[in-house]
Structure formats: C-alpha cells, structure tokens
Amino acid sequence: MPLIVGHRGAAGYAPENTLASFKLAIDIGCDRTELDVRLTKDKQLVVIHDKEVSRLTDGTGLVSD
C-alpha cells in the first residue's frame, strides 16, 4: 500500500510549512509530511519553501539575507 505524504503539511488546506498544516496532515491521515528548510544569514534554520519571503509574508527579500 502506498504511503500518503503531506506536501508541506496539508498545504492545500492550511498555510504551508506551519504547525497547523503538519497537525492537519496527521489528522486527515497522512503517513508522513515533508517540509522545506532554509538557512538565514545568521545561520538559523527556518521552515519555508521559497528562497524569497514575499509570497507568504508581508516582507520582501531573500531568506538568506
């Protein structure tokens, strides 16, 4: 039987790569979830798909900056 993997959590139903999205993916029966991690300028890990932040935030610029 194939595994059901929640892409960025349950991104079609909750904001992607958020705790709410990961919880919902589990609640609706996903076997696993995947997430995206990027590194900031000060070497912190953040969970976000895009290199640039404007699609999902009210900010602009690169995550790495």
PQR file with spaces between the fields and no chain letter, atoms N, CA, C, O and H, PARSE charges and radii, in Angstrom:
ATOM       1  N    MET     1       0.847   -1.183    0.000 -0.4000 1.5000
ATOM       2  CA   MET     1       0.000    0.000    0.000 -0.0000 2.0000
ATOM       3  C    MET     1       0.893    1.247    0.000  0.5500 1.7000
ATOM       4  O    MET     1       1.813    1.337    0.813 -0.5500 1.4000
ATOM       5  N    PRO     2       0.644    2.195   -0.884 -0.5600 1.5000
ATOM       6  CA   PRO     2       1.478    3.402   -0.954  0.2800 2.0000
ATOM       7  C    PRO     2       1.283    4.286    0.276  0.5500 1.7000
ATOM       8  O    PRO     2       0.210    4.311    0.879 -0.5500 1.4000
ATOM       9  N    LEU     3       2.333    5.001    0.628 -0.4000 1.5000
ATOM      10  CA   LEU     3       2.263    5.956    1.728 -0.0000 2.0000
ATOM      11  C    LEU     3       1.641    7.261    1.242  0.5500 1.7000
ATOM      12  O    LEU     3       1.812    7.656    0.088 -0.5500 1.4000
ATOM      13  H    LEU     3       3.204    4.980    0.137  0.4000 1.0000
ATOM      14  N    ILE     4       0.929    7.910    2.128 -0.4000 1.5000
ATOM      15  CA   ILE     4       0.369    9.227    1.835 -0.0000 2.0000
ATOM      16  C    ILE     4       1.270   10.248    2.520  0.5500 1.7000
ATOM      17  O    ILE     4       1.444   10.228    3.738 -0.5500 1.4000
ATOM      18  H    ILE     4       0.790    7.590    3.065  0.4000 1.0000
ATOM      19  N    VAL     5       1.838   11.137    1.714 -0.4000 1.5000
ATOM      20  CA   VAL     5       2.772   12.135    2.232 -0.0000 2.0000
ATOM      21  C    VAL     5       2.153   13.519    2.080  0.5500 1.7000
ATOM      22  O    VAL     5       1.747   13.908    0.985 -0.5500 1.4000
ATOM      23  H    VAL     5       1.696   11.153    0.724  0.4000 1.0000
ATOM      24  N    GLY     6       2.084   14.250    3.168 -0.4000 1.5000
ATOM      25  CA   GLY     6       1.572   15.618    3.140 -0.0000 2.0000
ATOM      26  C    GLY     6       2.665   16.564    2.673  0.5500 1.7000
ATOM      27  O    GLY     6       3.678   16.745    3.348 -0.5500 1.4000
ATOM      28  H    GLY     6       2.413   13.934    4.057  0.4000 1.0000
ATOM      29  N    HIS     7       2.446   17.164    1.511 -0.4000 1.5000
ATOM      30  CA   HIS     7       3.429   18.084    0.940 -0.0000 2.0000
ATOM      31  C    HIS     7       3.349   19.417    1.670  0.5500 1.7000
ATOM      32  O    HIS     7       2.337   20.114    1.596 -0.5500 1.4000
ATOM      33  H    HIS     7       1.623   17.017    0.963  0.4000 1.0000
ATOM      34  N    ARG     8       4.436   19.774    2.384 -0.4000 1.5000
ATOM      35  CA   ARG     8       4.462   20.982    3.218 -0.0000 2.0000
ATOM      36  C    ARG     8       3.346   20.931    4.262  0.5500 1.7000
ATOM      37  O    ARG     8       2.736   21.948    4.595 -0.5500 1.4000
ATOM      38  H    ARG     8       5.258   19.208    2.443  0.4000 1.0000
ATOM      39  N    GLY     9       3.097   19.731    4.765 -0.4000 1.5000
ATOM      40  CA   GLY     9       1.984   19.507    5.685 -0.0000 2.0000
ATOM      41  C    GLY     9       0.744   19.213    4.861  0.5500 1.7000
ATOM      42  O    GLY     9       0.776   18.378    3.956 -0.5500 1.4000
ATOM      43  H    GLY     9       3.592   18.906    4.494  0.4000 1.0000
ATOM      44  N    ALA    10      -0.332   19.889    5.169 -0.4000 1.5000
ATOM      45  CA   ALA    10      -1.568   19.788    4.370 -0.0000 2.0000
ATOM      46  C    ALA    10      -1.753   21.128    3.673  0.5500 1.7000
ATOM      47  O    ALA    10      -2.734   21.834    3.904 -0.5500 1.4000
ATOM      48  H    ALA    10      -0.358   20.567    5.903  0.4000 1.0000
ATOM      49  N    ALA    11      -0.806   21.462    2.824 -0.4000 1.5000
ATOM      50  CA   ALA    11      -0.714   22.809    2.242 -0.0000 2.0000
ATOM      51  C    ALA    11      -1.959   23.246    1.486  0.5500 1.7000
ATOM      52  O    ALA    11      -2.214   24.445    1.380 -0.5500 1.4000
ATOM      53  H    ALA    11      -0.009   20.888    2.636  0.4000 1.0000
ATOM      54  N    GLY    12      -2.732   22.325    0.966 -0.4000 1.5000
ATOM      55  CA   GLY    12      -3.956   22.705    0.261 -0.0000 2.0000
ATOM      56  C    GLY    12      -5.076   23.117    1.197  0.5500 1.7000
ATOM      57  O    GLY    12      -6.095   23.647    0.754 -0.5500 1.4000
ATOM      58  H    GLY    12      -2.525   21.350    1.053  0.4000 1.0000
ATOM      59  N    TYR    13      -4.894   22.877    2.500 -0.4000 1.5000
ATOM      60  CA   TYR    13      -5.952   23.119    3.475 -0.0000 2.0000
ATOM      61  C    TYR    13      -5.550   24.059    4.601  0.5500 1.7000
ATOM      62  O    TYR    13      -6.414   24.578    5.308 -0.5500 1.4000
ATOM      63  H    TYR    13      -4.067   22.446    2.860  0.4000 1.0000
ATOM      64  N    ALA    14      -4.267   24.285    4.779 -0.4000 1.5000
ATOM      65  CA   ALA    14      -3.749   25.162    5.842 -0.0000 2.0000
ATOM      66  C    ALA    14      -2.487   25.826    5.313  0.5500 1.7000
ATOM      67  O    ALA    14      -1.887   25.329    4.360 -0.5500 1.4000
ATOM      68  H    ALA    14      -3.565   23.863    4.205  0.4000 1.0000
ATOM      69  N    PRO    15      -2.072   26.934    5.909 -0.5600 1.5000
ATOM      70  CA   PRO    15      -0.848   27.587    5.428  0.2800 2.0000
ATOM      71  C    PRO    15       0.340   26.615    5.439  0.5500 1.7000
ATOM      72  O    PRO    15       0.619   25.970    6.450 -0.5500 1.4000
ATOM      73  N    GLU    16       1.020   26.525    4.314 -0.4000 1.5000
ATOM      74  CA   GLU    16       2.101   25.547    4.147 -0.0000 2.0000
ATOM      75  C    GLU    16       3.226   25.728    5.150  0.5500 1.7000
ATOM      76  O    GLU    16       3.525   26.837    5.592 -0.5500 1.4000
ATOM      77  H    GLU    16       0.793   27.049    3.493  0.4000 1.0000
ATOM      78  N    ASN    17       3.847   24.594    5.501 -0.4000 1.5000
ATOM      79  CA   ASN    17       5.014   24.578    6.392 -0.0000 2.0000
ATOM      80  C    ASN    17       4.748   25.215    7.751  0.5500 1.7000
ATOM      81  O    ASN    17       5.649   25.804    8.348 -0.5500 1.4000
ATOM      82  H    ASN    17       3.604   23.692    5.143  0.4000 1.0000
ATOM      83  N    THR    18       3.502   25.098    8.247 -0.4000 1.5000
ATOM      84  CA   THR    18       3.171   25.601    9.577 -0.0000 2.0000
ATOM      85  C    THR    18       2.808   24.431   10.478  0.5500 1.7000
ATOM      86  O    THR    18       2.481   23.346    9.998 -0.5500 1.4000
ATOM      87  H    THR    18       2.770   24.619    7.762  0.4000 1.0000
ATOM      88  N    LEU    19       2.865   24.657   11.788 -0.4000 1.5000
ATOM      89  CA   LEU    19       2.448   23.603   12.720 -0.0000 2.0000
ATOM      90  C    LEU    19       1.005   23.192   12.466  0.5500 1.7000
ATOM      91  O    LEU    19       0.673   22.010   12.551 -0.5500 1.4000
ATOM      92  H    LEU    19       3.130   25.539   12.178  0.4000 1.0000
ATOM      93  N    ALA    20       0.142   24.158   12.154 -0.4000 1.5000
ATOM      94  CA   ALA    20      -1.258   23.842   11.860 -0.0000 2.0000
ATOM      95  C    ALA    20      -1.365   22.915   10.650  0.5500 1.7000
ATOM      96  O    ALA    20      -2.176   21.989   10.641 -0.5500 1.4000
ATOM      97  H    ALA    20       0.411   25.118   12.084  0.4000 1.0000
ATOM      98  N    SER    21      -0.557   23.165    9.648 -0.4000 1.5000
ATOM      99  CA   SER    21      -0.574   22.342    8.439 -0.0000 2.0000
ATOM     100  C    SER    21      -0.066   20.931    8.712  0.5500 1.7000
ATOM     101  O    SER    21      -0.624   19.961    8.199 -0.5500 1.4000
ATOM     102  H    SER    21       0.101   23.917    9.656  0.4000 1.0000
ATOM     103  N    PHE    22       0.990   20.810    9.520 -0.4000 1.5000
ATOM     104  CA   PHE    22       1.512   19.484    9.857 -0.0000 2.0000
ATOM     105  C    PHE    22       0.514   18.705   10.707  0.5500 1.7000
ATOM     106  O    PHE    22       0.328   17.507   10.495 -0.5500 1.4000
ATOM     107  H    PHE    22       1.443   21.598    9.937  0.4000 1.0000
ATOM     108  N    LYS    23      -0.129   19.368   11.663 -0.4000 1.5000
ATOM     109  CA   LYS    23      -1.117   18.707   12.504 -0.0000 2.0000
ATOM     110  C    LYS    23      -2.303   18.246   11.666  0.5500 1.7000
ATOM     111  O    LYS    23      -2.778   17.121   11.820 -0.5500 1.4000
ATOM     112  H    LYS    23       0.022   20.342   11.835  0.4000 1.0000
ATOM     113  N    LEU    24      -2.777   19.110   10.785 -0.4000 1.5000
ATOM     114  CA   LEU    24      -3.902   18.743    9.940 -0.0000 2.0000
ATOM     115  C    LEU    24      -3.555   17.560    9.046  0.5500 1.7000
ATOM     116  O    LEU    24      -4.385   16.671    8.852 -0.5500 1.4000
ATOM     117  H    LEU    24      -2.391   20.024   10.660  0.4000 1.0000
ATOM     118  N    ALA    25      -2.356   17.534    8.503 -0.4000 1.5000
ATOM     119  CA   ALA    25      -1.931   16.409    7.664 -0.0000 2.0000
ATOM     120  C    ALA    25      -2.039   15.095    8.446  0.5500 1.7000
ATOM     121  O    ALA    25      -2.516   14.089    7.920 -0.5500 1.4000
ATOM     122  H    ALA    25      -1.682   18.256    8.660  0.4000 1.0000
ATOM     123  N    ILE    26      -1.600   15.115    9.685 -0.4000 1.5000
ATOM     124  CA   ILE    26      -1.713   13.921   10.530 -0.0000 2.0000
ATOM     125  C    ILE    26      -3.183   13.595   10.781  0.5500 1.7000
ATOM     126  O    ILE    26      -3.591   12.439   10.674 -0.5500 1.4000
ATOM     127  H    ILE    26      -1.212   15.932   10.113  0.4000 1.0000
ATOM     128  N    ASP    27      -3.978   14.614   11.114 -0.4000 1.5000
ATOM     129  CA   ASP    27      -5.393   14.411   11.429 -0.0000 2.0000
ATOM     130  C    ASP    27      -6.184   13.844   10.254  0.5500 1.7000
ATOM     131  O    ASP    27      -7.136   13.089   10.458 -0.5500 1.4000
ATOM     132  H    ASP    27      -3.646   15.553   11.201  0.4000 1.0000
ATOM     133  N    ILE    28      -5.802   14.200    9.029 -0.4000 1.5000
ATOM     134  CA   ILE    28      -6.552   13.705    7.863 -0.0000 2.0000
ATOM     135  C    ILE    28      -5.979   12.403    7.304  0.5500 1.7000
ATOM     136  O    ILE    28      -6.450   11.901    6.283 -0.5500 1.4000
ATOM     137  H    ILE    28      -5.030   14.813    8.864  0.4000 1.0000
ATOM     138  N    GLY    29      -4.951   11.854    7.982 -0.4000 1.5000
ATOM     139  CA   GLY    29      -4.489   10.524    7.625 -0.0000 2.0000
ATOM     140  C    GLY    29      -3.195   10.408    6.853  0.5500 1.7000
ATOM     141  O    GLY    29      -2.889    9.332    6.340 -0.5500 1.4000
ATOM     142  H    GLY    29      -4.568   12.263    8.810  0.4000 1.0000
ATOM     143  N    CYS    30      -2.429   11.469    6.750 -0.4000 1.5000
ATOM     144  CA   CYS    30      -1.133   11.348    6.076 -0.0000 2.0000
ATOM     145  C    CYS    30      -0.201   10.470    6.918  0.5500 1.7000
ATOM     146  O    CYS    30      -0.177   10.567    8.145 -0.5500 1.4000
ATOM     147  H    CYS    30      -2.678   12.343    7.166  0.4000 1.0000
ATOM     148  N    ASP    31       0.558    9.622    6.242 -0.4000 1.5000
ATOM     149  CA   ASP    31       1.529    8.770    6.915 -0.0000 2.0000
ATOM     150  C    ASP    31       2.790    9.548    7.282  0.5500 1.7000
ATOM     151  O    ASP    31       3.450    9.259    8.280 -0.5500 1.4000
ATOM     152  H    ASP    31       0.538    9.543    5.246  0.4000 1.0000
ATOM     153  N    ARG    32       3.101   10.521    6.468 -0.4000 1.5000
ATOM     154  CA   ARG    32       4.297   11.344    6.665 -0.0000 2.0000
ATOM     155  C    ARG    32       4.003   12.749    6.155  0.5500 1.7000
ATOM     156  O    ARG    32       3.051   12.966    5.404 -0.5500 1.4000
ATOM     157  H    ARG    32       2.565   10.756    5.658  0.4000 1.0000
ATOM     158  N    THR    33       4.833   13.698    6.573 -0.4000 1.5000
ATOM     159  CA   THR    33       4.793   15.031    5.977 -0.0000 2.0000
ATOM     160  C    THR    33       6.209   15.399    5.560  0.5500 1.7000
ATOM     161  O    THR    33       7.182   14.867    6.093 -0.5500 1.4000
ATOM     162  H    THR    33       5.606   13.522    7.182  0.4000 1.0000
ATOM     163  N    GLU    34       6.313   16.297    4.620 -0.4000 1.5000
ATOM     164  CA   GLU    34       7.625   16.809    4.229 -0.0000 2.0000
ATOM     165  C    GLU    34       7.607   18.301    4.462  0.5500 1.7000
ATOM     166  O    GLU    34       6.554   18.938    4.444 -0.5500 1.4000
ATOM     167  H    GLU    34       5.522   16.730    4.187  0.4000 1.0000
ATOM     168  N    LEU    35       8.788   18.848    4.682 -0.4000 1.5000
ATOM     169  CA   LEU    35       8.900   20.281    4.897 -0.0000 2.0000
ATOM     170  C    LEU    35      10.161   20.800    4.234  0.5500 1.7000
ATOM     171  O    LEU    35      11.039   20.034    3.838 -0.5500 1.4000
ATOM     172  H    LEU    35       9.644   18.331    4.696  0.4000 1.0000
ATOM     173  N    ASP    36      10.230   22.101    4.125 -0.4000 1.5000
ATOM     174  CA   ASP    36      11.355   22.768    3.482 -0.0000 2.0000
ATOM     175  C    ASP    36      12.095   23.587    4.521  0.5500 1.7000
ATOM     176  O    ASP    36      11.476   24.290    5.320 -0.5500 1.4000
ATOM     177  H    ASP    36       9.516   22.723    4.447  0.4000 1.0000
ATOM     178  N    VAL    37      13.417   23.499    4.515 -0.4000 1.5000
ATOM     179  CA   VAL    37      14.236   24.224    5.486 -0.0000 2.0000
ATOM     180  C    VAL    37      15.250   25.086    4.732  0.5500 1.7000
ATOM     181  O    VAL    37      15.882   24.639    3.775 -0.5500 1.4000
ATOM     182  H    VAL    37      13.920   22.928    3.867  0.4000 1.0000
ATOM     183  N    ARG    38      15.385   26.315    5.183 -0.4000 1.5000
ATOM     184  CA   ARG    38      16.380   27.233    4.613 -0.0000 2.0000
ATOM     185  C    ARG    38      17.213   27.824    5.741  0.5500 1.7000
ATOM     186  O    ARG    38      16.805   27.827    6.903 -0.5500 1.4000
ATOM     187  H    ARG    38      14.872   26.678    5.961  0.4000 1.0000
ATOM     188  N    LEU    39      18.372   28.317    5.379 -0.4000 1.5000
ATOM     189  CA   LEU    39      19.310   28.893    6.335 -0.0000 2.0000
ATOM     190  C    LEU    39      19.307   30.409    6.219  0.5500 1.7000
ATOM     191  O    LEU    39      19.392   30.955    5.119 -0.5500 1.4000
ATOM     192  H    LEU    39      18.704   28.314    4.435  0.4000 1.0000
ATOM     193  N    THR    40      19.209   31.088    7.359 -0.4000 1.5000
ATOM     194  CA   THR    40      19.239   32.544    7.372 -0.0000 2.0000
ATOM     195  C    THR    40      20.686   33.041    7.402  0.5500 1.7000
ATOM     196  O    THR    40      21.622   32.259    7.567 -0.5500 1.4000
ATOM     197  H    THR    40      19.140   30.644    8.253  0.4000 1.0000
ATOM     198  N    LYS    41      20.845   34.331    7.241 -0.4000 1.5000
ATOM     199  CA   LYS    41      22.173   34.948    7.249 -0.0000 2.0000
ATOM     200  C    LYS    41      22.919   34.673    8.557  0.5500 1.7000
ATOM     201  O    LYS    41      24.139   34.510    8.559 -0.5500 1.4000
ATOM     202  H    LYS    41      20.084   34.967    7.107  0.4000 1.0000
ATOM     203  N    ASP    42      22.178   34.624    9.670 -0.4000 1.5000
ATOM     204  CA   ASP    42      22.809   34.374   10.970 -0.0000 2.0000
ATOM     205  C    ASP    42      22.812   32.881   11.336  0.5500 1.7000
ATOM     206  O    ASP    42      22.913   32.509   12.505 -0.5500 1.4000
ATOM     207  H    ASP    42      21.186   34.756    9.669  0.4000 1.0000
ATOM     208  N    LYS    43      22.697   32.038   10.295 -0.4000 1.5000
ATOM     209  CA   LYS    43      22.833   30.582   10.429 -0.0000 2.0000
ATOM     210  C    LYS    43      21.718   29.915   11.228  0.5500 1.7000
ATOM     211  O    LYS    43      21.940   28.886   11.866 -0.5500 1.4000
ATOM     212  H    LYS    43      22.614   32.340    9.345  0.4000 1.0000
ATOM     213  N    GLN    44      20.520   30.497   11.197 -0.4000 1.5000
ATOM     214  CA   GLN    44      19.363   29.890   11.833 -0.0000 2.0000
ATOM     215  C    GLN    44      18.575   29.118   10.776  0.5500 1.7000
ATOM     216  O    GLN    44      18.494   29.542    9.623 -0.5500 1.4000
ATOM     217  H    GLN    44      20.340   31.333   10.679  0.4000 1.0000
ATOM     218  N    LEU    45      18.001   27.995   11.171 -0.4000 1.5000
ATOM     219  CA   LEU    45      17.154   27.233   10.265 -0.0000 2.0000
ATOM     220  C    LEU    45      15.730   27.739   10.373  0.5500 1.7000
ATOM     221  O    LEU    45      15.215   27.947   11.472 -0.5500 1.4000
ATOM     222  H    LEU    45      18.067   27.651   12.108  0.4000 1.0000
ATOM     223  N    VAL    46      15.093   27.938    9.222 -0.4000 1.5000
ATOM     224  CA   VAL    46      13.688   28.321    9.185 -0.0000 2.0000
ATOM     225  C    VAL    46      12.953   27.398    8.221  0.5500 1.7000
ATOM     226  O    VAL    46      13.519   26.916    7.240 -0.5500 1.4000
ATOM     227  H    VAL    46      15.511   27.770    8.329  0.4000 1.0000
ATOM     228  N    VAL    47      11.684   27.164    8.523 -0.4000 1.5000
ATOM     229  CA   VAL    47      10.869   26.287    7.692 -0.0000 2.0000
ATOM     230  C    VAL    47      10.098   27.159    6.705  0.5500 1.7000
ATOM     231  O    VAL    47       9.104   27.792    7.059 -0.5500 1.4000
ATOM     232  H    VAL    47      11.225   27.555    9.321  0.4000 1.0000
ATOM     233  N    ILE    48      10.575   27.180    5.465 -0.4000 1.5000
ATOM     234  CA   ILE    48       9.944   27.950    4.381 -0.0000 2.0000
ATOM     235  C    ILE    48      10.415   27.350    3.063  0.5500 1.7000
ATOM     236  O    ILE    48      11.568   26.937    2.940 -0.5500 1.4000
ATOM     237  H    ILE    48      11.383   26.666    5.178  0.4000 1.0000
ATOM     238  N    HIS    49       9.530   27.304    2.088 -0.4000 1.5000
ATOM     239  CA   HIS    49       9.865   26.703    0.802 -0.0000 2.0000
ATOM     240  C    HIS    49      10.674   27.641   -0.099  0.5500 1.7000
ATOM     241  O    HIS    49      11.712   27.258   -0.639 -0.5500 1.4000
ATOM     242  H    HIS    49       8.593   27.640    2.188  0.4000 1.0000
ATOM     243  N    ASP    50      10.190   28.849   -0.249 -0.4000 1.5000
ATOM     244  CA   ASP    50      10.761   29.774   -1.222 -0.0000 2.0000
ATOM     245  C    ASP    50      12.084   30.370   -0.747  0.5500 1.7000
ATOM     246  O    ASP    50      12.328   30.492    0.454 -0.5500 1.4000
ATOM     247  H    ASP    50       9.347   29.160    0.190  0.4000 1.0000
ATOM     248  N    LYS    51      12.927   30.738   -1.702 -0.4000 1.5000
ATOM     249  CA   LYS    51      14.165   31.471   -1.379 -0.0000 2.0000
ATOM     250  C    LYS    51      13.844   32.879   -0.916  0.5500 1.7000
ATOM     251  O    LYS    51      14.589   33.471   -0.135 -0.5500 1.4000
ATOM     252  H    LYS    51      12.728   30.639   -2.677  0.4000 1.0000
ATOM     253  N    GLU    52      12.733   33.413   -1.400 -0.4000 1.5000
ATOM     254  CA   GLU    52      12.327   34.790   -1.167 -0.0000 2.0000
ATOM     255  C    GLU    52      11.056   34.774   -0.322  0.5500 1.7000
ATOM     256  O    GLU    52      10.247   33.860   -0.481 -0.5500 1.4000
ATOM     257  H    GLU    52      12.127   32.933   -2.034  0.4000 1.0000
ATOM     258  N    VAL    53      10.846   35.736    0.560 -0.4000 1.5000
ATOM     259  CA   VAL    53       9.770   35.662    1.548 -0.0000 2.0000
ATOM     260  C    VAL    53       8.444   36.303    1.147  0.5500 1.7000
ATOM     261  O    VAL    53       7.463   36.144    1.874 -0.5500 1.4000
ATOM     262  H    VAL    53      11.503   36.479    0.689  0.4000 1.0000
ATOM     263  N    SER    54       8.368   37.009    0.042 -0.4000 1.5000
ATOM     264  CA   SER    54       7.190   37.825   -0.250 -0.0000 2.0000
ATOM     265  C    SER    54       5.917   37.036   -0.541  0.5500 1.7000
ATOM     266  O    SER    54       4.825   37.557   -0.312 -0.5500 1.4000
ATOM     267  H    SER    54       9.165   37.138   -0.548  0.4000 1.0000
ATOM     268  N    ARG    55       6.009   35.822   -1.028 -0.4000 1.5000
ATOM     269  CA   ARG    55       4.789   35.061   -1.356 -0.0000 2.0000
ATOM     270  C    ARG    55       3.980   34.721   -0.099  0.5500 1.7000
ATOM     271  O    ARG    55       2.751   34.672   -0.146 -0.5500 1.4000
ATOM     272  H    ARG    55       6.896   35.399   -1.213  0.4000 1.0000
ATOM     273  N    LEU    56       4.661   34.490    1.009 -0.4000 1.5000
ATOM     274  CA   LEU    56       3.965   34.024    2.204 -0.0000 2.0000
ATOM     275  C    LEU    56       4.004   34.993    3.379  0.5500 1.7000
ATOM     276  O    LEU    56       3.412   34.719    4.423 -0.5500 1.4000
ATOM     277  H    LEU    56       5.660   34.530    1.047  0.4000 1.0000
ATOM     278  N    THR    57       4.686   36.110    3.227 -0.4000 1.5000
ATOM     279  CA   THR    57       4.763   37.078    4.316 -0.0000 2.0000
ATOM     280  C    THR    57       4.509   38.477    3.760  0.5500 1.7000
ATOM     281  O    THR    57       4.344   38.658    2.554 -0.5500 1.4000
ATOM     282  H    THR    57       5.167   36.333    2.380  0.4000 1.0000
ATOM     283  N    ASP    58       4.480   39.454    4.648 -0.4000 1.5000
ATOM     284  CA   ASP    58       4.351   40.832    4.169 -0.0000 2.0000
ATOM     285  C    ASP    58       5.717   41.482    3.999  0.5500 1.7000
ATOM     286  O    ASP    58       5.813   42.688    3.770 -0.5500 1.4000
ATOM     287  H    ASP    58       4.614   39.307    5.628  0.4000 1.0000
ATOM     288  N    GLY    59       6.787   40.672    4.113 -0.4000 1.5000
ATOM     289  CA   GLY    59       8.136   41.173    3.926 -0.0000 2.0000
ATOM     290  C    GLY    59       8.630   40.967    2.499  0.5500 1.7000
ATOM     291  O    GLY    59       7.911   40.440    1.651 -0.5500 1.4000
ATOM     292  H    GLY    59       6.709   39.693    4.299  0.4000 1.0000
ATOM     293  N    THR    60       9.848   41.383    2.251 -0.4000 1.5000
ATOM     294  CA   THR    60      10.488   41.190    0.955 -0.0000 2.0000
ATOM     295  C    THR    60      11.923   40.750    1.176  0.5500 1.7000
ATOM     296  O    THR    60      12.469   40.908    2.268 -0.5500 1.4000
ATOM     297  H    THR    60      10.432   41.812    2.940  0.4000 1.0000
ATOM     298  N    GLY    61      12.522   40.208    0.153 -0.4000 1.5000
ATOM     299  CA   GLY    61      13.919   39.830    0.228 -0.0000 2.0000
ATOM     300  C    GLY    61      14.124   38.322    0.367  0.5500 1.7000
ATOM     301  O    GLY    61      13.174   37.544    0.450 -0.5500 1.4000
ATOM     302  H    GLY    61      12.078   40.080   -0.734  0.4000 1.0000
ATOM     303  N    LEU    62      15.385   37.947    0.388 -0.4000 1.5000
ATOM     304  CA   LEU    62      15.765   36.552    0.472 -0.0000 2.0000
ATOM     305  C    LEU    62      15.799   36.084    1.929  0.5500 1.7000
ATOM     306  O    LEU    62      16.156   36.846    2.827 -0.5500 1.4000
ATOM     307  H    LEU    62      16.157   38.579    0.321  0.4000 1.0000
ATOM     308  N    VAL    63      15.429   34.837    2.148 -0.4000 1.5000
ATOM     309  CA   VAL    63      15.539   34.248    3.485 -0.0000 2.0000
ATOM     310  C    VAL    63      16.991   34.334    3.959  0.5500 1.7000
ATOM     311  O    VAL    63      17.250   34.605    5.131 -0.5500 1.4000
ATOM     312  H    VAL    63      15.139   34.217    1.418  0.4000 1.0000
ATOM     313  N    SER    64      17.918   34.108    3.060 -0.4000 1.5000
ATOM     314  CA   SER    64      19.337   34.097    3.406 -0.0000 2.0000
ATOM     315  C    SER    64      19.890   35.472    3.768  0.5500 1.7000
ATOM     316  O    SER    64      21.000   35.579    4.290 -0.5500 1.4000
ATOM     317  H    SER    64      17.708   33.888    2.108  0.4000 1.0000
ATOM     318  N    ASP    65      19.121   36.522    3.493 -0.4000 1.5000
ATOM     319  CA   ASP    65      19.562   37.875    3.857 -0.0000 2.0000
ATOM     320  C    ASP    65      18.988   38.294    5.191  0.5500 1.7000
ATOM     321  O    ASP    65      19.253   39.402    5.656 -0.5500 1.4000
ATOM     322  H    ASP    65      18.219   36.435    3.069  0.4000 1.0000
